[in-house]
Amino acid sequence: MEHEPTAQNCWAPELIYDAQTKQYLIFWATTIPGRFPETEKGGDNNHRIYYVTTRDFKTYSETKLLLEPGFNVIDSTIIQAGGKWVMFLKNETKNPPEKNIRISTADRPEGPWSPASDAITGKYWAEGPTAVQIGEWWYLYFDKYTEGKYGALRSKDLKNWEDISSQLRYPRGLRHGTVFAVEPEILKTLLANENTQ
């Protein structure tokens, strides 16, 4: 955001690879004072999701706006599902409080992105989503950060969600995380050591 001298931050960067265009898309949340004044009220920032693309991590595209949902937004993550790109995002509105996870979809990672869905998480405050497909289920993990614990939802269609938070086992003190695949031997070692920390 060096071209935005008043930018206050760059939060929660993530990246995805688009095999069709053979490039990486790096995205994050930034607030720029005065940029979206309609949501810059009551102590709220005006975060929006921005991005750059790169093929080699040496040269980068111009920074562009990726998502403007009409509210303060942070903690986005993107997956590919059924020919669509799906973004999970946090509505960071402070007044009145939202602090929930929503979904937007697009045909391409650069958008345009659909209007955000209604909240898929409950009355608790949630952030830091990460998603993975295992078999026929999609699982969404997230930080119930004011409660000091983790939550999880699952869905077969990315529309109807079941809360399975009570089934989770997670390391004490866990905060935002990312799901990724590891070799069976690495998993075996991690599981063998899970109670030694």
SVG drawing of the C-alpha trace seen along z (x, -y; Angstrom):
<svg xmlns="http://www.w3.org/2000/svg" viewBox="-29 -11 41 53">
<polyline fill="none" stroke="black" stroke-width="0.4" points="0.0,0.0 3.0,-2.3 1.0,-4.3 -1.6,-5.1 0.3,-7.3 -2.5,-7.5 -3.1,-3.7 -3.2,-2.7 -2.5,1.1 -2.4,4.3 -4.1,7.1 -4.4,10.8 -2.7,11.4 -3.4,14.6 -2.7,15.9 -4.2,18.3 -3.0,19.8 -5.2,19.4 -4.2,22.3 -6.1,20.8 -4.1,17.6 -1.0,19.2 -0.6,16.5 -0.9,15.9 -3.3,13.5 -2.3,11.9 -5.0,10.2 -5.4,8.4 -7.5,5.8 -6.5,2.1 -8.3,-0.9 -7.7,-4.3 -9.2,-7.2 -11.9,-8.9 -12.0,-6.3 -15.4,-4.8 -16.9,-7.6 -20.3,-6.0 -18.9,-3.2 -16.3,-5.3 -18.5,-6.1 -19.0,-5.2 -15.5,-4.1 -15.4,-1.8 -12.6,-1.7 -13.3,-1.3 -11.4,1.8 -11.8,3.2 -10.0,6.1 -7.2,5.2 -5.0,7.4 -2.0,7.8 -1.1,10.6 2.3,12.1 3.8,15.0 7.3,14.9 7.2,13.0 9.6,10.5 7.2,8.3 3.7,7.4 0.6,5.9 -0.8,2.6 -2.8,2.9 -6.5,2.9 -9.7,3.1 -10.9,6.8 -14.0,6.5 -16.3,3.6 -19.2,5.2 -20.6,1.9 -19.3,2.6 -16.1,2.7 -14.5,6.1 -11.4,8.1 -10.1,11.6 -11.0,12.9 -10.0,16.3 -10.8,17.8 -11.4,21.4 -12.4,22.9 -15.5,25.0 -17.6,26.3 -16.3,24.0 -16.7,20.9 -14.5,19.0 -15.8,18.6 -14.7,16.0 -15.3,16.2 -15.1,12.8 -15.6,11.1 -18.1,8.3 -16.1,6.2 -18.8,3.6 -18.5,2.3 -21.7,0.2 -24.1,1.9 -21.9,5.0 -21.8,7.6 -18.5,9.5 -19.6,12.5 -18.5,14.6 -20.3,14.2 -19.8,15.6 -19.3,14.0 -18.8,15.8 -17.2,15.0 -16.4,16.6 -12.8,15.4 -10.6,14.6 -10.3,11.0 -14.1,10.7 -16.5,9.2 -17.7,10.6 -21.4,11.2 -23.0,9.3 -22.1,10.8 -24.5,13.4 -26.2,13.2 -24.1,14.2 -23.4,18.0 -21.9,17.9 -24.0,17.4 -24.4,14.6 -20.8,14.9 -18.0,12.8 -16.1,14.8 -13.1,14.1 -10.1,15.7 -12.0,18.2 -10.3,21.1 -12.1,23.7 -11.3,27.2 -13.2,29.9 -13.1,33.4 -15.1,35.9 -18.6,34.5 -18.3,31.9 -16.9,28.4 -15.6,27.5 -15.2,23.9 -13.0,23.3 -12.8,19.9 -11.7,18.1 -14.5,17.3 -11.9,14.8 -13.9,13.1 -14.6,16.6 -11.0,17.8 -12.0,20.9 -12.4,22.2 -15.6,22.8 -16.5,25.0 -19.3,25.3 -19.9,27.9 -21.9,27.9 -22.4,30.0 -23.5,27.1 -21.8,24.0 -25.3,22.6 -26.8,24.6 -24.4,24.8 -24.4,27.0 -22.5,25.9 -20.1,28.7 -18.1,26.6 -18.8,28.9 -17.0,31.7 -13.7,29.8 -10.5,30.7 -7.9,27.9 -4.6,26.9 -4.9,24.5 -4.4,20.9 -5.1,21.6 -5.8,18.4 -6.3,17.8 -5.0,20.7 -4.9,22.1 -5.8,25.6 -3.3,27.4 -2.3,30.9 0.6,32.7 2.2,36.1 0.9,38.9 4.3,39.2 4.2,35.5 0.6,35.9 1.6,39.0 4.4,37.0 2.1,34.0 -0.5,36.3 2.1,38.1 3.2,34.8 -0.1,33.0 -0.2,33.5 3.4,32.5 2.9,28.8"/>
</svg>
